[in-house]
Amino acid sequence: MSATNAVVRRGDRVFSGFAYGSGIAILVVLAAVAVFLIAQSLPAVTATPSQVNQGGMSFWEYLLPLTFGTIWAAALSLIFAVPLSLGIALFISHYAPRRLAGVLGNVVDLLAAVPSVVYGLWGITVLAPSIQPIYEWMTVNLGWIPFFSGPVSGTGRTILTVAIVLAVMIIPIISALCREVFLQTPRLNEEAALALGATKWEMVRMAVLPFGRAGIVSAVMLGLGRALGETMAVAMVLSPSVIISFFLLRSENPTTIAANIALNFPEAHDIGVNILIATGLLLFIITLVINGIARLIISKRAAFSGANS
């Protein structure tokens, strides 16, 4: 009996050590990445406009449009993705027949694994030409709204097209996570709402959505992180410029940090490499800030976060 206990205790110690080591390893890797980015970014801070080589802009003037483009494209993609993702997740978890729900769940999981270059090819060869006539209609009929004013792009390769592609990419991620969260709603809560006379939608609104609020935030933030860091799809679809522009349908569009690095890094040299790494540091910081905000929101509903102590 004592030998068995000793074996169990030894196994516990091994597992505990492995868990602690894994956690420390993540922190070490994160710190190493941060140190590398900071060290390589320092020369860029003091770079002259001629070294930046972007129309005489200083480093900070060069950084601002890239930051705007990254956040703007990701925010637009969330506007499309979040409502559709929640609808898909609720349909699979609470409305679809069991067999259909299983098939749809597997399809959503598979879509989340599709490489970004495939989405980029679809966006540039199928979506952009197909949606360009719709952009012309929007300019004619909705041009009084500044976002949709012309002249419209003749290729359809605009920031709005990129947002749609990014939305398609992150919908499987958000909907898959939300589906699993909704399925964890206590059955007694749902039955209690129905017993009190609530309709199916009222039950979802009063029992399912409040229970899954923290999970929804986590899923949205994970999708946002994918949209912020997406490279190939944005680089392939967008006709980029280092500008700040809120126009959605024009041929001149702001680019993102990740796409700008991918497009310019092969030809960069000397301090140009440091400038691109500095933009990567900014993207790193943006991602950390967003994740911190998400954790702050989730901590207010720790009972449902799945991270209870």
DRENBAZA-201578 format. One record per atom (N, C-alpha, C): residue in one letter; x, y, z. Coordinates in steps of 0.05 Angstrom, whole numbers, plus 5000, padded with zeros to 4 digits. Layout:
BEGIN
AXYZ...
! end
This chain:
BEGIN
M501749765000M500050005000M501750255000S503850255016S505650485018S507150514992A507950284980A509350304954A507650424933T505050354933T503150464913T502950764917N502650844942N502451134948N504951284939A507251154943A509751274934A509851314904V508851104889V508751124860V506851354852V504551364865V502651574858V503851844864R505151874887R506352134893R508552204873R510052004865R512152054845R510952154819G508852024811G507452104786G506352384788D505252444812D504152714816D506352924813R508752854825R510953044824R511953084795V512052864780V512952884752V510953054736F508353004740F506353154725F506453444733S506653494759S506753774768S509153914758G511453784758G513853904747G513653964717F512453774702F512053824674F510154054669A508054074684A506154294681A507454564687Y508954574709Y510354824716Y512454894695G513854694686G515954744665G514754844639S512454734632S511054834607S510255124610G509155184633G508355464637G510655654637I512855574650I515255744650I516355774622A516355554607A517455554580A515855764562I513255774566I511655964550I512556254557L512856304583L513656574591L516456644581V518256444581V520956494571V520956554541V519456394526V519256444497V518056724492L515956794506L514657054503L516657274509A518057244531A520057444539A522257464518A523157244507A525257244487A524357384462V521857334453V520757474430V520657774435A519757854459A519558134465A522258264465V524258134477V526958244478V528158274450F527758074433F528658094406F527358324391L524758344393L523358564379L524258834388I524558864414I525359124425I528159194416A529959004418A532759054411A533059124382Q531658984365Q531859034336Q530259284327S528459384344S526859614337S528159874345L530059874363L531260124373L532460294351P533960174331P535060354310P532860484293A530460364291A528360484275A527260734288V527360754314V526260984328V527661244321T530261224316T531961454309T532361484279A530961334263A531361344234A530461604223T531861714203T531161964190T529061904168P527562104160P525662064139P526861944113S529262014106S530561894083S531061594086Q531561514111Q532061224116Q529361074116V527261204125V524661074124V523761024095N524361214077N523961194049N520961144042Q519261304054Q516461294048Q515361574043G516361704022G515461974015G516262184035G518562144048G519562344067G518262334094M516762114101M515462094127M517462014148S517062104172S518562004194S517661724202F519061604221F518261334229F515561334241W514961524258W512361534272W510061594252E510661764232E508661814212E508161564194Y510161404191Y509961154176Y508360944192L508660954219L507460764236L504460804239L503561054239L500761114245L498861004224P499361034197P497460914178P497360604180L499660484185L499660194188L497960094211T498260244234T496560174257T493660214251F492960434238F490160484231F489160264213G490660194192G489659984173G489259724186T491059644205T490759394219T488259384236I487859584251I485459594269I482959624252W482959784232W480659844215W479759584201A481559444189A480759194175A479758984194A480958954217A480058764237A477358834248A476859094253A474359184264A472059134244L472559194218L470559144198L469958854195S471958684198S471458394196S469758294219L470158404243L468558324266L465658404262I465158634249I462358724244I460858514228F462258394209F460958184193F460957914207A463057844221A463457574231A461957514257V461757704276V460657644302V457657564300P455957724287P453157634286P452757364272L454157324250L453857074235L454956844252S457156884266S458256664282S456356584305L455256784318L453356724340L450856584329G449956664306G447656534294G448256244287I450556194275I451355924268I451655754293A452955864314A453355714338A450655644352L448855834353L446255774365L444655574349F444855594323F443355404306F444355124310I446955094311I448054824314I447454714342S447654884363S447354794390S444454764400H442654924389H439954924400H437654894380Y438154924355Y435954924336Y436054694315A438454624306A438654424285A438154144296P436953964280P436753684288P439453564295R439453364311R442053264322R443953174299R442953024280R444652924258R445753164242L444053344235L444853584220L446853744236A446353774262A448253924279A451053804279G451153534280G453753404279G455253444253V453753434231V455053484205V456053774203L454353964211L455054244209L457454304228G457454184251G459654234270G462254134258N462253904245N464753804232N465553984209V463654094194V464354264171V465554524182V464454634203V465554884215V468354834225D468854604237D471554544247D473554514224L472654404202L474454374179L475054644166L473054824165L473555084153L475655244169A475755194195A477655344212A480555254205A480855024192A483554934186A484454994157V482755134142V483455194114V485755404114P487855364099P490055564099P489255834089S490456034099S489756314092S490256374063V492256244050V492756294022V490456204005V488956004013V486655913998V484456134000Y484056244023Y482156464025Y483056704008G485656754008G486656973992G486156933962L486556683952L486056623924L483056653918W481356563936W478456593932W477756883932G478957043949G478257323950G479057473925I481357413914I482357563891I481257463865T480557213863T479557103837T476557083836V475257053858V472357013858V470857253871L471557313895L469957513910L470257793898A472757883894A473158153885A471758213858P472058053837P470658103812P467658083815S466657903832S463757863834S462458093849I463858203869I462658413886I463058693875Q464858723855Q465358993844Q462859133834P461058993819P458559123810P456859223834I456859073856I455359153880I456659403891Y459259433890Y460559673899Y459659913882E459459873856E458560093839E455660173846W453959973852W451260043860W451260193886M452860113905M453060243931M453960533927T455860573910T456860843905T454761023894V453160913875V451061073862V448761133882N447960933897N445560963914N446261033943L448660973952L449361033980L451761223982G452461343959G454761523959G454561763977W452161823986W451862054004W452961984032I453361724037I454761644062I457761644056P459361794072P462161824065P463661564061F462961354077F464361104074F464160984046F461961034032F461360914006F461661103983S462861323987S463161513965S465361423946G465161503921G466961423900G469461593898P471061553877P470561353855P471161073865V469460883855V469660613864V471960473849S473160273863S475360123851S474359953828G475859953806G475059793783G475659493786T477259423806T477959133810T476459003833G475259163850G473959063874G475858983896R478459043893R480458983913R480659213932T478859223951T478659443970T478759343999I478859534017I478959454045I476459314054L474159364041L471659224048L471858934038T473058884016T473458614006T475258464025V477358584034V479158464054V477658394080A475858584088A474358534113A472558294110I471358264086I469558034081I471157774082V473457774069V475257534069V476057464098L476857664113L477657614141L475357514157A472957624152A470557524166A470057234160V470257154135V469956874128V472056694141M474456804145M476556644158M476056614188I474956814201I474756794230I471956694239I470056684221I467456574228I467656294239P469056104226P469255834237P470455824265I472455994270I473756004296I471756094318I470556314313I468656424333I466256244337S465156144315S462655984318S463355714331A465655594325A466355344338A466655374368L467955584377L468355624406L465655694419C464055864406C461555944418C459655704420R459755524399R458055284400R458655114424E461255074430E461954914453E461155044479V461355304480V460455454504V457455424508F455955454487F453055444489F452155164497L453554954488L452854684495L453454624525Q455054794538Q455554754567Q453554884585T451555014573T449455144590T448054934606P447754964632P446354764649P443554704638R442954454635R440354374625R438154474643L438554474669L436554564687L435754854683N437755024676N437155304670N435355334646E435955184625E434255194601E431455094607E431254864621E428554754627E427054934646A428355074664A426955254682A425755484667A427255594648A426255814632A423855724615L424055494603L421755394587L419355334605A419855224629A417655164647A416155414656L417555644656L416255894664L414756024641G414755894618G413155994595G414856134574A417456134577A419156274557A419156124530T419256274509T419556154483T422456054479K422955924457K425655824452K427656054451W426956264438W428856494436W429156634463E426956654478E427156774505E428956614523M428656344520M430456174536M433356214529V433956234503V436656284494V437656554504R435956754503R436757024511R437157044541M435556904557M435756924586M437556724599A437956494586A439556284599A442156224585V442056194558V444356104544V446356334540L445456564530L447356784524L448656894549P447156934571P448557034596P450656834606F449956574605F451856374614F454456374597G454156414571G456356394553G457756664547R457056874562R458157134556R461257144556A462357024577A465357024578A466556864555G465256644548G466256484526G466056624500I463856774496I463456934472I465757144469V466257274491V468457474491V471157344483S471657114495S474156974489S474256894459A472056794449A471956714421A472356954402V471057174408V471257414392V474157514393M475357514416M478157614418M480057434403L479557174404L481256984389L480957034358G478457074350G478057144322G479257414314L479157604332L480357864328L483457834325G484557674342G487457624340G488257504313R486557324303R487157214276R486957424255A484957594257A484557814237A486858014238L487758084263L489858274265L492458174253G493057924257G495557814248G495557684220E493257684207E493057554181E494857694160T496357534145T498357644126T497657594097M497557334090M497457264061M494857354048A492557314062A490057384049A489957684044V490857844064V490758134060V492758224039A495158104039A497158184019A496358103991M494857893988M493957803961M491657963951V489758033968V487258163959V487558463957L488958583976L488858873978L490859003959S489959243949S491859423935S492659633955P494959593969P495459753993P496860023987S496460204006S497860454007S498260524036V500460664042V500960754070V499461014074I496760984078I495061224082I493061164104I491761374113I489461344131I486961424115S485161234111S482761294095S480461124106F478161254110F475761114118F474061024095F474861094071F473261014047F473560714042L471260584038L471260294036L471360184008L470760353988L470460243961L472460363941R474360523950R476160643931R478660463927S480160533906S482460373899S484860413917E484960643931E487060703950E486160613978N487560433990N486760314015N489060304035P488460334060P490560294081P491360004082T493759954088T494759674090T495059604120T495559354125T495959264152T498859214158I499559194184I502359154191I503358894181A501858674184A502858414176A503258404146A501358504130A501558504101A503858674092N504258904105N506459084098N509158944102I509458794124I511858654129I512358434108A510258284101A510558074082A511358174054L510258404047L510758514020L513458654018N514458764040N516858924038N519358794050F519058584065F521358464078F523358344059P522358204037P524358094019P526358294007E525458544003E527158743991E528458934012A527758894037A528859074058A531759004064H533259214072H536059174080H536859384100D538959334114D540059524134D537859604153I537459874156I535559974175I532659924167G532259864141G529559794132G528459544146V530259364152V529459124166V528559194195N530159374207N529459454234N526759604235I526159754215I523559894214I521259704212L521559494195L519459294193L519159134219I521359074232I521258934258I519859114279A520359374277A519059554296A516059554292T515159534267T512259514263T511159254274G512759044272G511958784284G511758804314L513558964326L513359004355L510759144362L509959334346L507359474351L505059274349L505059104329L502958894327L502958714351F505358644361F505658484385F504358624409I504858874411I503659034434I500659044431I499659104407I496759124402I495458854410T496558634402T495458374409T495458324439L497558404453L497658364482L495558544496V495258784486V493258964498V490458864495I489858764471I487158654466I486658404483N488658234485N488357994502N487958074531G489458284540G489058374567G486358484573I485258634553I482558734556I480558514557A480958304541A479158074541A479257934568R481657894579R481757764605R480457934627L480658194624L479358364644L476358334643I475258324619I472358284616I471558014626I473157804620I472357534628I472557504658S474557644671S474857614700S472457714715K470957884703K468457984717K466357774718R466657564701R464757344702R466357084705A467957074726A469756844730A468356584734A465856604743A464356354748A463856204722F463856344699F463356224674F465756214656S468056304665S470356334648S471856074643G471355874659G472855624656G475655644668A476155864682A478855894694A478555954724N476755824737N476255874765N478655754781S479255884802S481355784820S480155594841
! end
